[in-house]
Amino acid sequence: MQPDWTPPAAFWEMAEKGDAVRLQKPGWPPHDGYVDDKTPDGDIVWVVRVGERRLFHRADGYSLTVWR
């Protein structure tokens, strides 16, 4: 995924359905995709990319960056 990125907002609460996001965790490669859904408190997001849908939880040590 290589869109023209604009400055990021690094807050889980700001992620909305359809947003392009990057999730990063120390020692792991980044995971880029689009928000498919999230919990009301923003602690859990489901991220999709071609052929894959994954759940990420803030407590697992991931940083989430929203690209708008």
C-alpha positions in Angstrom: 0.0 0.0 0.0 1.7 3.2 -1.2 -0.8 6.1 -1.2 0.3 9.7 -1.0 0.5 10.1 2.8 -0.4 13.2 4.6 0.8 14.0 8.2 -0.3 11.2 10.6 -2.4 11.4 13.7 -1.1 8.8 16.1 -4.2 8.2 18.3 -6.2 5.0 18.4 -9.4 7.0 19.2 -9.1 9.0 15.9 -9.3 5.9 13.6 -12.5 5.7 11.7 -13.9 3.1 9.3 -12.1 3.4 5.9 -9.1 5.2 7.3 -5.7 4.1 6.0 -3.6 3.1 9.0 -0.2 1.7 10.0 0.2 -0.4 13.1 3.7 -0.9 14.5 5.1 -2.9 17.3 8.8 -2.9 18.3 10.6 -5.9 16.7 7.8 -6.6 14.1 7.3 -5.3 10.6 4.6 -2.6 10.2 1.1 -3.6 9.1 -0.6 -1.3 6.7 -4.3 -1.5 5.8 -7.7 0.1 6.2 -9.9 0.2 9.3 -12.8 -2.2 8.7 -14.4 -1.7 12.2 -13.5 -0.7 15.7 -14.9 -0.9 19.2 -16.6 2.2 20.6 -13.7 2.9 23.0 -11.2 2.6 20.1 -9.1 0.0 21.9 -9.6 -2.6 19.2 -9.6 -2.2 15.5 -10.0 -4.6 12.6 -7.7 -3.8 9.7 -8.1 -5.2 6.2 -5.7 -5.4 3.3 -5.7 -7.6 0.2 -6.8 -11.1 1.3 -6.5 -10.5 5.0 -8.5 -9.1 8.0 -6.7 -8.8 11.4 -7.7 -7.6 14.9 -5.3 -5.4 16.8 -5.6 -4.4 20.5 -4.0 -1.3 21.9 -2.9 -3.2 25.0 -0.7 -5.5 22.8 1.8 -2.8 22.4 1.0 -1.6 18.9 1.1 2.0 17.9 -1.6 3.1 15.4 -1.0 5.9 12.9 -4.0 7.3 10.9 -3.0 8.7 7.5 -5.4 11.4 6.2 
